[in-house]
């Protein structure tokens, strides 16, 4: 057993870190956490700028097969996520690059791959997902938005919700009911659509801090070319499972917490209370040390997943465990810091806020990782059912 | 990066698992923990024949010359079976001998340890139970060709059956408690030593050892006079990782037993494992076990290749302490009333989760090391 990266891997990892470090000075001061790219114009602009920079290096196609213009391998994706996480650099469309591209590679027709992959790699098209509906969240298969085939088009009617960045995206992908009388899991189709198509209305939903990282999307007789599907008509559930099966290492999230922990240590060392640094308080030392230990545990589990992925081995159970663990660590970290900061932790980004208001934001944004991408409760089901072999809920 | 066990490690693991499954059933664990000796000499001999006590001892001293990481692979299997006896205290006490021993000391002690002919333990803690240097008050004073040791050590594992002890004693008092600590190889049967087994939660034979003018030849000073504390710190770090590996094996069994039981036990016309209230607890148990595992593997790897790993070892120990206690607690809870009985195996693990926590430093002790290592002033 060997945790050491090869010399070549170390060099590649350093290359990603250097590139992200170089972008850091251009980051807007208002960019706190990852959600601000959707809420603030200057952060979205920075996201697009970084995306173009990465596209020039072909880093949006890491791990893709060479015939579709891909370079690098699974470890490169991990290093790149780690570097971006550490420096808080956006530029990778989590929907287009992170979710759709691997889905297309695994499940789409040659024609669709040739049409949609290059604009993703070139950062020419930004995507959003059209997944959940008001009455279909974790139990996604009961969704009710219809896409009825008429000639060489689908006509879409209904509503999607919790669509992160839908107000910024050029295109959207999602599952729609194409056979309203069909059986559950056999009536859905995975469709790609231009968000500028007439009949689409995007309404931002205010998050608890009033800005809107996500939206609801209404469809009123929206005409979509019937060729723009992934997989078979009424075979969308299989594609959903392909997408849900992509195992994320969580390395980016861990690296982001690494960086913020370094800043926390600096803050605690430099901030006095009662005439001595906060870092001297034994309770604070203990609590921050606990966070540091848990962060190291999250990191080593991420390595484990990367190691499995690098050998093309299944990491389903570990990936679910890692998602539960790092996301809830994010909650604990934010809650702990709010305790330590006291009333000053309540202050938003402003001249009064400690650490640029990071924790006021983090304590609200922490739900993004615990609820999205399969809630942590669903992840626990996955561990229990597919990992431990416990009886499935009917 | 390759986080799989090597082929040799897989062989070692499989051999250990098969051997312990046959030779160390839970009936033996119960018999041994109730026996005055606290170990099975027959089993000890068989382990010695497999070379386990000498696994990391270099071949020139009749050991197997395996790596530290290999040892953690074996110890994980020992943890699975909660093998009672002086294995952990002997192998961890061997580290200071290998690290600081003179050639003569190594030639005298290591081959005997490797053969299973010498049980070794470490006398470090005293009544206060602190692992900081301030806790070392047992004194050793030079007199002629000897040192004379006086005072009382506590929590000395298996001292009542040990042949030798590594005794950590104060040889000089001063402002800095870490200066003036020395280590001695002490014959456990030397005149003036009184040893009593303390009754403890895991029946792991922690002893009080009283030293009353115990004379130790100067040749048995281990390392340099007054400069023993760095050796103690290395011993604690390596021991913490070894204890973590043992706990990982035990945690794995706690999860396996609980999942298996929840599939068999029927209530409300279905196995209780079908209830999500229990499924999510078991998912969390598995997650805690798996996060612990790779944390420990990383620390063990770093120690094995000689990288500084004080931070990683302390991170692992403080995390594993909490994980093992929680997993064992939930394992008992999910077994219901049968889980709290002496005759059910799960309670054997629960009791050991508490003693594993205390050994080589509790959670807060290691968190303070982590606090320093991450740069808190």
Contacts between the chains, C-beta under 8 A, distances in Angstrom:
chain1	res1	chain2	res2	distance
A	1	B	2	6.9
A	1	B	3	5.6
A	1	B	4	6.5
A	1	B	5	5.8
A	1	B	6	6.9
A	1	B	9	7.2
A	1	B	69	6.4
A	1	B	297	5.9
A	1	B	301	5.9
A	2	B	1	6.3
A	2	B	2	5.1
A	2	B	3	7.7
A	2	B	301	6.7
A	3	B	1	5.9
A	3	B	3	7.0
A	3	B	297	7.8
A	3	B	298	5.4
A	3	B	301	5.1
A	3	B	302	7.6
A	4	B	1	6.5
A	4	B	305	7.7
A	5	B	1	5.6
A	6	B	1	7.8
A	9	B	1	7.3
A	75	B	1	7.8
A	261	B	374	7.2
A	265	B	374	5.8
A	265	B	375	4.8
A	265	B	376	5.9
A	268	B	376	6.3
A	269	B	375	7.3
A	269	B	376	6.7
A	269	B	377	4.8
A	277	B	377	5.7
A	279	B	376	4.2
A	279	B	377	4.8
A	280	B	377	6.8
A	285	B	367	7.4
A	285	B	368	6.6
A	285	B	371	4.0
A	285	B	376	5.6
A	286	B	364	6.2
A	286	B	367	5.1
A	286	B	368	7.3
A	286	B	371	7.2
A	288	B	371	6.6
A	288	B	374	7.5
A	288	B	376	6.7
A	289	B	318	7.3
A	289	B	367	3.8
A	289	B	368	7.0
A	289	B	370	4.0
A	289	B	371	4.3
A	289	B	374	7.1
A	289	B	376	7.8
A	290	B	318	7.4
A	290	B	367	6.0
A	292	B	315	6.8
A	292	B	370	5.5
A	292	B	371	7.9
A	292	B	374	5.1
A	293	B	295	8.0
A	293	B	314	8.0
A	293	B	315	4.3
A	293	B	318	5.3
A	293	B	319	4.6
A	293	B	367	7.1
A	293	B	370	6.0
A	294	B	319	6.8
A	296	B	295	6.1
A	296	B	298	7.9
A	296	B	312	6.9
A	296	B	315	4.6
A	296	B	319	7.6
A	297	B	291	4.1
A	297	B	292	7.0
A	297	B	294	7.5
A	297	B	295	4.7
A	297	B	315	7.6
A	297	B	319	5.4
A	298	B	291	7.1
A	300	B	291	7.4
A	300	B	294	3.8
A	300	B	295	5.0
A	300	B	297	7.3
A	300	B	298	4.9
A	301	B	290	6.6
A	301	B	291	5.3
A	301	B	294	5.4
A	303	B	1	6.8
A	303	B	3	6.7
A	303	B	294	6.7
A	303	B	298	7.6
A	304	B	3	5.7
A	304	B	290	7.8
A	304	B	294	4.9
A	306	B	1	7.5
A	307	B	1	5.8
A	307	B	2	6.8
A	307	B	3	4.3
A	307	B	4	7.9
A	310	B	1	7.6
A	317	B	286	7.5
A	317	B	290	7.9
A	318	B	290	6.5
A	321	B	283	7.7
A	321	B	286	6.8
A	321	B	287	4.1
A	321	B	290	5.5
A	321	B	291	7.2
A	324	B	283	7.6
A	324	B	284	7.8
A	324	B	287	5.9
A	325	B	287	5.7
A	325	B	291	5.8
A	377	B	280	7.0
A	379	B	283	7.8
A	380	B	279	6.8
A	380	B	280	4.4
A	380	B	283	3.9
A	380	B	284	7.1
A	381	B	276	7.2
A	381	B	279	6.8
A	381	B	280	7.9
A	381	B	283	7.7
A	383	B	283	3.9
A	383	B	286	5.9
A	383	B	287	6.9
A	384	B	276	7.8
A	384	B	279	3.7
A	384	B	280	7.0
A	384	B	282	6.0
A	384	B	283	4.8
A	385	B	279	7.7
A	387	B	283	7.6
A	387	B	286	6.6
A	388	B	259	4.9
A	388	B	279	7.8
A	388	B	282	5.9
A	388	B	283	7.2
A	388	B	286	6.4
A	389	B	259	7.4
A	389	B	263	7.6
A	390	B	259	6.9
A	390	B	262	6.8
A	390	B	263	6.9
A	390	B	273	4.5
A	390	B	274	6.9
A	390	B	279	5.2
A	390	B	282	6.9
A	391	B	263	7.7
A	391	B	270	7.2
A	391	B	271	6.2
A	391	B	273	6.2
A	391	B	274	3.9
A	393	B	274	7.7
A	393	B	276	6.6
